[in-house]
Amino acid sequence: MEIVIQNPTRAEIFTTLFQHMKLFTENMNIHFNTDEMFIQAMDHSHISIFEIKLPIEWFDTYKVETDTMIGINTNILFKVLHTREKSHTLRLVLEEENSDKLEINLLSENTNVYDRNYVIPLVDIDSEIMGIPDMEYQAEISFPSVVFSTLIDQMNMFGDSLNITCSEEKVEMNAESIDTGKMFVNIPIDDLNSFAIEEGETLDMSFSLTHLKNICLYSKISKEIEVNMKNEYPIKLIYTLDHENAKAMFYLAPKINDD
């Protein structure tokens, strides 16, 4: 197996995808299928799931003869990718399908930038892919990712939960606590990249701001974030990368209202 990313923008995106992965899980499986690279994992608290899909066309070289799965420690992978410089091409090599080590090469034609070469151990992870059914969401909203990230970061200073209310007339976000008071923002629908909601529907849901803040750490990989909601179901947040089939998706369970 050999995977190569020469495109500087995509190499940076790939690095960023794994930069914050350790906040969600210590170990994960990466599926190198013949037509795409796929990752699915659940966070430590078991209330969020993330998925990454990168199609074969997204890579400069993608040589995978049979579907291959490897288990990897996210902290080790972060340490390796953190050493990457802008001129480095990224290359991943698995010599044999059952090998217990992955070779990672950071290669540069810039004479002032040295190549970096790594061989990292793989781990056995006993996990199965969870089937997440496709569904029709009651509300679908698209924000500029930087705007959404900034709001979540600020809301996090005023409470533990993001409360979001959507109707045909408005989108409102708020957070509050006894100690810090309340922050609320009414977002004009015309300011959104896109907005759709079922006729006559009103959604009022709450989600963990700590988890949303971690998800928003990925805001620089895409100019917009899609937010899909349905009552009593996990919120789905989607970053579409620089290819329509290249996506990072997050599912976060809603908080239960005790009232």
N, C-alpha and C positions, 0 to 999 in steps of 0.2 A: 504494500500500500504506500502510495506517495501522494501528498497533498501540497500544493504550492500556491501561495498568494503573493503575486508581484505588485499588483495594484496598490499604491500607497494608501489610498483612502480605505480600501477594503481591509488591508492589513491593520490599519488603525481601528477599524470597526471590530475586527476579530479580536484584537487585543482588549478593547473596551468591554466586549461581551463577557470576557473571563475575569476582568479586573475586579468586579464586585461579586462574583459568583460565591466567594467564600462566606458572604453574609447570609446566603440562603442554605448552603449545604457544604459539608466537609468533603464528601466524595460523590462522584456522579458517573454515570455511564454515558459514553459518547457513541452513537450509532453511525458508523460510516457505511451507509447503504449505497448501492450501486448508482442511485440517482440523486441522493442528497445526504447531507450531514444532519443528524437529528439528535437533540438532547431533550430529555424530560426529567425533571426532578422536583421533589417536594421540599419545602423549607423545614427547618428544625422543629417549628411549632405545629406543623401539619395543617396550616390554614391557607397556604398559598402553593401554587404549582407554577413552574415556569417551563416554557418550551422554546427551543431555538430550531429553526429550519433554514438551512442554507442549501439551495439547489446546486447541482453539478455545474451549471453555467456560471455560478458566482465565483468559482475558483479558476485560476489560470491553468493549473494542472490538477486533475482529479482522477487518479488511477486506483480504482477499487474494483477488483474482479469479483469478489463475493461479499455479501453483507458481513460487516465486521463490527463487533462491539468491544470497546475497551473501557475499563474502569480507571478513573484518575482522581488524584487528590487535588482539590481546587487550590489549596494553599501553595503546593509545589508548582502547579501550572501558572499561578499568578506570579510567583517569583521569577520564573523563566521569562514570561511575556513582558514583565515589568522592565527587563533589561533591553528590550527592543528599542532601537533608535529609528528615526523617520526613514532613513535610507535602506533599512533592512527588509529584504524579502523573507517571507516566512515559509518554512518547509517542514512538514511532518512526515516521518517515515516509520513504518512498521515492517520490519524485515520479513517476519512470518506471522501468519494469522494467529497462532497461539503463543506469540512472543510475550514475555512478561515485562518488556521495556519498550518505551517509545523514544525515538530519536527526534529532537527538534533542532533545526538549524536556522539561525538568523544570519542571513548572508547579505553583504553589501559590496557594491562596486566602487563605493567611495573609499579611496585609499586612506582617508583619515578616520574611517570607522572600521573597527575590527569585526570579523565574523565571530559569532558566539555559537557554540555547539553544546548540546545537552543530551544526556540519556537519562530519562526519569523512570522510576519504577511504576508499574501498573498495579492496580488493586482489584480484587474480586469483590463485586458488589451484587448482592442478591436482591434484585428488584425487577419488577415487571412494568411494562408500559401500561399506564392507566388509560383506558378508553374514555375520552372526553367527547361526548356527543355534540354534533352541530345543533344549534338551536336558533330560533328567531328571538332576538332581543327586543324588549319593549322600547328602549331608548338607545340611540347610537349617536355619539358626540365625537367630534374631532377637534382637538385643541392644538395650537402650536405647542410643541413639547416643552420649550423653555418657559412659556407662560404657565403651563400646568405645573411644572416642576417648582417654579418660584412660589406659586400659591400653596402647594403642599408643604414646602419648606417653612413658609410663614405660618401656616395653620398649625404645624407641629409645635410651634412655640406657645400655643394657646389651648392645647388639649391633646387627648390621646386618640380621639375619634374624629374622622371627617364625616360630617353629615351632609349629604347632597340631595337636593330636591329638584326634580325635573317635571315640568309640565309644558304644555304647548306655548305658554306665555313666558316662562323664565327658567333659568338654571341658577340655583343658589347653592353656595358652599359655605359651611360654617364649622367652627370648632370652639369649644368653651371649657373652662374649668373654674372651680371656686377661687383658686389662687390668682389666676391671670385674667379672668374675665372672658370676653367673647370676641371673636373675629368672624365677620361674615362678609361675603362678596356676592353681589348680584351680577351675573354675567349676561350682557345683552346677547340675545341669540344671533343677531347680525354680526357680532364680533367673532363668532365661532367659525372654524373652517367648514364644518358641516354639522347639521343637527336634524335628527329625525326621531319622532316619538309617536307611539300609537295614538290614534285620535281619542281624545277624552281621557287619556291616561295621566296619572300623577304618580311619580315614584319618590319615595322618601326612604333612603337607605343610609347605613353607617358602616364605615370601614376603618381598620387600624391605620393610623397615620404613620406609625413606625414602619409598617410594611410598605405603605405607599411611598414613603420617603426613599426606601431602598430601591423600589422599582424605578423611581424618578432619577436615580443615579445614572440611568442609561439614556437620559434625555438627549445627550449629544450624538447618539448614533442615528437619530432620525429627526427631521424637522417637525414632525407632528406625531401625536399619540391619539389613537382611537380608543374611546371609552365606551364599552357596551354594557348595558345593565338590564336586569330583569328581576322583579320582586322575588325575594327568598332564594336567589341563585348567586353564585360568585360573580363579581364584576370581572370583566375581561378587558385587559389593556394590551394594545398591540402597537409595537413599533415596526413599521415597514422600512426595510433598509433600502439600499440603492438598487433593488431589483424587486419586482412585484411579488415574487415567490420567496423572498428572503425576509424572514420575520422573527422577531422576538416577542413572545406572548406570555402574559402573566394572568393567572386566575387567583383572585383573592376572595375568600369567604366573607360574607357580611357579618357584622356584629348583630347578635340577637337582642331585640328590644325586650326588656324585662317587664314593660308595662302591660 
